[in-house]
Amino acid sequence: MNKTKSYKIIDELVVNPSFNEGDIQSILEDLRNENYTGPLSEYLFAAARFVREPHYGHKVFLRGLIEFTNYCKNDCYYCGIRRSNSKATRYRLSLEDILLCCKIGYNNGLRTFVLQGGEDMYFTTSRVVDIVSAIKKNYPDCAITLSIGEKDLADYKAYFKAGADRFLLRHETADYSHYAKLHPAEMNFAHRMQCLQELKDIGFQVGAGMMIGSPYQTMNNLITDLKFLSNFKPHMIGMGPFIPHNQTPFKDRLAGSVPLTLVILSLVRLLLPKVLLPATTALATLSENGTIKGLEAGANVIMPNISPIDIRNLYTLYNNKKITGGESLEGINKLKDMLNAHGYQAVATRGDSLI
């Protein structure tokens, strides 16, 4: 197949953002032939920026990330806080700790707080509701995002009623057999998908997403992911390269490819022009200027970590996690300066989804 066809497919996606399996496969094959770093990649990135422009311009939404517990009942093969990791130093933040993080974030201009943690049974529905209610009471102009895993429908409804606006639940893979290779038998692909649909039905702004280059992942898996995302139309999509953790069964696996991650980011932006797309910490961990590269590929969200500095090294989903100075005014200002230097503008708003 000649390169010209792939350029035409990209042009068509700019005008008509609809998923066509054959077209996506053709583009990915051509991109792979140039190792995801040639002129076709640059053309794709430019197209992603072009379709982002009318919806978001050069605005980048900042979300304050609070990693409030690293206890988890699950044993996912890729994750450093899996329950079998006996070497992990576990912690939980108190309500007071969480509110202090929010205060610092709010004073630094953040208007969305992302509460992320393992599936920790200590944080019952009532405890999560208390946390959400307290944040909403103190900061009614802020959005609250939860990223706490698979729960029952009644739990999700309670969180929403308490004032949670968004929920992130990465689907990890849209292929049943691949899902089974990444998770123990007690975890269920169908239930993960059911949770995502329930969250959407309740009225949450929903985030899905996956690792790029996870063990056993094929190009067909990625195409299936893109098809799922195109059909499900989540409000947010979190994607980053797989990074191994030395206390997991995948400790000896190779990390995912940064160039491939950037290509997938761009394809997602073309398929869903209005989606909120983070440049993730994993991307920044593996690549110098990874955050800017993500934005240049179509991303428009950054999540500075505003967790207490003393626990930040303990929330290790993967090795060598990049630690940023988001906890301080200096750290947030440094991030804003970096964005300005590259032609982007950090905005202090909730940054709700346009989908």
ZIKANOR-V482315 format. One record per residue. N is the residue number from 1. OMEGA is omega in degrees with one decimal (none if undefined). Layout:
BEGIN
n->N omega->OMEGA
n->N omega->OMEGA
END
This chain:
BEGIN
n->1 omega->-178.3
n->2 omega->-176.4
n->3 omega->-175.4
n->4 omega->-178.6
n->5 omega->-179.7
n->6 omega->176.9
n->7 omega->179.4
n->8 omega->178.1
n->9 omega->178.2
n->10 omega->177.8
n->11 omega->-179.8
n->12 omega->178.6
n->13 omega->177.5
n->14 omega->-177.8
n->15 omega->-174.7
n->16 omega->-175.3
n->17 omega->178.4
n->18 omega->-176.1
n->19 omega->171.4
n->20 omega->-171.7
n->21 omega->-179.6
n->22 omega->179.7
n->23 omega->-179.5
n->24 omega->178.7
n->25 omega->179.6
n->26 omega->179.3
n->27 omega->-177.0
n->28 omega->177.9
n->29 omega->178.7
n->30 omega->177.9
n->31 omega->179.4
n->32 omega->179.9
n->33 omega->175.5
n->34 omega->177.2
n->35 omega->175.9
n->36 omega->-175.9
n->37 omega->-175.8
n->38 omega->-176.8
n->39 omega->178.1
n->40 omega->176.8
n->41 omega->-179.5
n->42 omega->177.9
n->43 omega->178.3
n->44 omega->179.8
n->45 omega->179.9
n->46 omega->178.2
n->47 omega->179.1
n->48 omega->177.5
n->49 omega->-178.7
n->50 omega->-178.0
n->51 omega->176.6
n->52 omega->-170.4
n->53 omega->-175.7
n->54 omega->-177.3
n->55 omega->-172.9
n->56 omega->-177.0
n->57 omega->179.1
n->58 omega->-179.5
n->59 omega->174.1
n->60 omega->-179.1
n->61 omega->178.2
n->62 omega->176.4
n->63 omega->177.8
n->64 omega->-177.0
n->65 omega->177.8
n->66 omega->-179.9
n->67 omega->-164.6
n->68 omega->172.7
n->69 omega->174.3
n->70 omega->167.7
n->71 omega->177.1
n->72 omega->179.5
n->73 omega->-176.8
n->74 omega->-176.4
n->75 omega->-179.5
n->76 omega->-171.2
n->77 omega->-173.9
n->78 omega->-165.1
n->79 omega->-177.3
n->80 omega->177.7
n->81 omega->175.9
n->82 omega->-172.2
n->83 omega->-178.4
n->84 omega->-179.9
n->85 omega->-177.4
n->86 omega->-178.9
n->87 omega->179.1
n->88 omega->172.3
n->89 omega->-172.7
n->90 omega->178.8
n->91 omega->169.8
n->92 omega->174.0
n->93 omega->175.1
n->94 omega->175.8
n->95 omega->179.6
n->96 omega->177.4
n->97 omega->-177.3
n->98 omega->-179.9
n->99 omega->176.8
n->100 omega->175.4
n->101 omega->-180.0
n->102 omega->179.7
n->103 omega->178.9
n->104 omega->179.1
n->105 omega->-178.9
n->106 omega->179.9
n->107 omega->177.0
n->108 omega->172.3
n->109 omega->-178.8
n->110 omega->-179.0
n->111 omega->169.8
n->112 omega->175.9
n->113 omega->-179.8
n->114 omega->178.3
n->115 omega->-175.3
n->116 omega->177.6
n->117 omega->173.5
n->118 omega->176.7
n->119 omega->-172.0
n->120 omega->-175.5
n->121 omega->176.6
n->122 omega->-178.9
n->123 omega->179.1
n->124 omega->178.5
n->125 omega->-177.2
n->126 omega->178.7
n->127 omega->178.2
n->128 omega->177.9
n->129 omega->178.7
n->130 omega->179.9
n->131 omega->-179.4
n->132 omega->-178.7
n->133 omega->-178.7
n->134 omega->178.7
n->135 omega->-179.5
n->136 omega->179.5
n->137 omega->-177.6
n->138 omega->-174.0
n->139 omega->-174.6
n->140 omega->-179.3
n->141 omega->-177.4
n->142 omega->173.4
n->143 omega->177.3
n->144 omega->176.1
n->145 omega->174.7
n->146 omega->174.5
n->147 omega->-171.2
n->148 omega->168.3
n->149 omega->-175.5
n->150 omega->179.5
n->151 omega->175.3
n->152 omega->179.7
n->153 omega->-179.1
n->154 omega->178.0
n->155 omega->179.8
n->156 omega->179.5
n->157 omega->-179.9
n->158 omega->178.2
n->159 omega->-177.8
n->160 omega->179.3
n->161 omega->-179.0
n->162 omega->176.8
n->163 omega->175.5
n->164 omega->-175.3
n->165 omega->-171.5
n->166 omega->177.7
n->167 omega->177.0
n->168 omega->176.1
n->169 omega->-179.4
n->170 omega->177.3
n->171 omega->177.4
n->172 omega->173.0
n->173 omega->179.8
n->174 omega->-179.9
n->175 omega->-174.5
n->176 omega->-175.9
n->177 omega->176.5
n->178 omega->178.0
n->179 omega->-178.4
n->180 omega->178.3
n->181 omega->-178.5
n->182 omega->-173.2
n->183 omega->175.5
n->184 omega->-173.4
n->185 omega->-178.1
n->186 omega->178.5
n->187 omega->-165.8
n->188 omega->-179.4
n->189 omega->-177.6
n->190 omega->179.7
n->191 omega->177.2
n->192 omega->179.9
n->193 omega->177.4
n->194 omega->179.1
n->195 omega->179.8
n->196 omega->-179.9
n->197 omega->179.3
n->198 omega->179.3
n->199 omega->179.8
n->200 omega->-178.9
n->201 omega->179.9
n->202 omega->179.9
n->203 omega->175.1
n->204 omega->158.7
n->205 omega->-167.8
n->206 omega->174.6
n->207 omega->172.1
n->208 omega->177.3
n->209 omega->-175.8
n->210 omega->172.1
n->211 omega->175.3
n->212 omega->-179.1
n->213 omega->176.6
n->214 omega->-179.2
n->215 omega->178.0
n->216 omega->-179.5
n->217 omega->176.9
n->218 omega->175.8
n->219 omega->177.2
n->220 omega->175.9
n->221 omega->-179.5
n->222 omega->177.1
n->223 omega->176.5
n->224 omega->176.0
n->225 omega->-179.3
n->226 omega->177.4
n->227 omega->178.5
n->228 omega->-178.2
n->229 omega->179.4
n->230 omega->-179.3
n->231 omega->-176.1
n->232 omega->179.3
n->233 omega->175.0
n->234 omega->179.3
n->235 omega->-179.1
n->236 omega->177.0
n->237 omega->179.3
n->238 omega->-179.1
n->239 omega->174.5
n->240 omega->178.6
n->241 omega->171.9
n->242 omega->174.4
n->243 omega->-177.0
n->244 omega->173.7
n->245 omega->-170.4
n->246 omega->176.1
n->247 omega->179.0
n->248 omega->176.7
n->249 omega->-178.9
n->250 omega->-173.6
n->251 omega->-176.6
n->252 omega->-179.8
n->253 omega->176.5
n->254 omega->175.2
n->255 omega->177.2
n->256 omega->-176.8
n->257 omega->175.2
n->258 omega->178.6
n->259 omega->178.0
n->260 omega->177.6
n->261 omega->-179.7
n->262 omega->178.0
n->263 omega->179.6
n->264 omega->174.6
n->265 omega->-178.3
n->266 omega->178.9
n->267 omega->176.8
n->268 omega->178.4
n->269 omega->178.6
n->270 omega->-178.4
n->271 omega->-178.2
n->272 omega->-171.7
n->273 omega->-175.9
n->274 omega->-173.7
n->275 omega->172.2
n->276 omega->-168.3
n->277 omega->-179.5
n->278 omega->162.6
n->279 omega->-164.9
n->280 omega->177.1
n->281 omega->179.9
n->282 omega->178.2
n->283 omega->179.1
n->284 omega->-179.7
n->285 omega->-175.2
n->286 omega->-171.8
n->287 omega->170.0
n->288 omega->-177.0
n->289 omega->-179.1
n->290 omega->179.9
n->291 omega->179.7
n->292 omega->177.1
n->293 omega->177.9
n->294 omega->178.1
n->295 omega->179.4
n->296 omega->177.9
n->297 omega->175.2
n->298 omega->179.1
n->299 omega->178.8
n->300 omega->179.2
n->301 omega->171.3
n->302 omega->-178.0
n->303 omega->176.5
n->304 omega->-176.6
n->305 omega->178.7
n->306 omega->173.7
n->307 omega->176.1
n->308 omega->-173.2
n->309 omega->-174.4
n->310 omega->-179.7
n->311 omega->-171.1
n->312 omega->178.4
n->313 omega->-177.2
n->314 omega->179.3
n->315 omega->-173.0
n->316 omega->175.5
n->317 omega->-179.1
n->318 omega->-176.7
n->319 omega->170.1
n->320 omega->180.0
n->321 omega->179.4
n->322 omega->179.5
n->323 omega->-180.0
n->324 omega->-176.9
n->325 omega->-176.6
n->326 omega->-176.1
n->327 omega->-175.0
n->328 omega->174.7
n->329 omega->179.4
n->330 omega->-179.1
n->331 omega->178.8
n->332 omega->179.5
n->333 omega->177.8
n->334 omega->177.8
n->335 omega->179.2
n->336 omega->178.5
n->337 omega->178.6
n->338 omega->179.4
n->339 omega->179.2
n->340 omega->-178.3
n->341 omega->-179.6
n->342 omega->174.6
n->343 omega->179.1
n->344 omega->-178.6
n->345 omega->174.8
n->346 omega->-177.4
n->347 omega->-177.6
n->348 omega->176.0
n->349 omega->177.4
n->350 omega->179.2
n->351 omega->-179.4
n->352 omega->-180.0
n->353 omega->175.8
n->354 omega->-179.5
n->355 omega->none
END
